[in-house]
Each structure stands twice: as C-alpha cells, then as structure tokens.
C-alpha cells in the first residue's frame, strides 16, 4: 500500500500500513492499534509480519474509526 487512498474504504477490519502513513495520519479517520511485532494476535510475537516466510518492513496496524471491532 503506497498511498492512504489505497486503503479500501469498505474494508471492515485492521490493516498494516508502512510507517510513512504517520505523515498522513488523521486521528478522526483512523485509529492506530499498534505496531506489527507487538500487536496482540500476531502469530509470531516479537517478530514482524511475514510474507512467504520472510519478515517484511515494520507495519503500523490501523483500523478506520467507526468500523466493527
């Protein structure tokens, strides 16, 4: 995801975004839940999320304000 606009407007869950998201962060639109390696529910605690078994860059986990929790 390269741009905030790439976040699906109808997605009803949490998503991981690059740390550059913070430059565009709007607290009225998004809630920051945590960072990947420390977020509750991470299947590999204390490690970054993985794709095909390889750690990816750090991700901030967010959710749209007002979505199902």
Beta strands, then each sheet from edge to edge (+ up, - down):
strand 1: 14-18
strand 2: 30-35
strand 3: 50-51
strand 4: 54-55
strand 5: 59-64
sheet 1: 1+ 5- 2+
sheet 2: 3+ 4-
end
